[in-house]
Amino acid sequence: MSDTKIQAPERFLIRRKFAAPRARVFAAWTRPEEMCKWAGPNDVSAPEIESDLRVGGKYRIVMQMADGERWAVGGVFKEVRAPERLSYTWRWEEDSPADEIETLITVEFHDLGQETELVFTHDKFVSQESRDGHESGWNSALDKLGNYLAA
């Protein structure tokens, strides 16, 4: 058996500016009643979100596809510095626990007055395919967040 090496970067970073104050963007990111308005890529909804926003607290998001299929993801908050920074694990609930891979998300909220620069990093992927799929999904979800904040 040979060692498998990651051929691609194991992380990605997205920078976005939102026309809303930092506290507003942080609230939209962390309050389940607001997250359900934008979380999930494309036409995916997030009808169930639970969050214990504190270091060591857990969260769980159930996403629902247009065809009704549901996927769940959860993790643990590693760092909570409101309204500046969050860091938390991200693990999809799989049929086989051996298939569950834990990655790490860090979100920075930079105060630009009436705007906020969000710096999103998702790290520790084991394959380029997984990394690319998550990057696409997060870009779509961030588009939805921008629309939600602008409404």
Sequence and secondary structure as in RCSB ss.txt:
>XXXX:A:sequence
MSDTKIQAPERFLIRRKFAAPRARVFAAWTRPEEMCKWAGPNDVSAPEIESDLRVGGKYRIVMQMADGERWAVGG
VFKEVRAPERLSYTWRWEEDSPADEIETLITVEFHDLGQETELVFTHDKFVSQESRDGHESGWNSALDKLGNYLA
A
>XXXX:A:secstr
       S S EEEEEEESS HHHHHHHHH HHHHTTT SSTT EEEEEEE  STT EEEEEEE TTS EEEEEE
EEEEEETTTEEEEEEEE  SSGGG   EEEEEEEEEETTEEEEEEEEE  S HHHHHHHHHHHHHHHHHHHHHHH
 
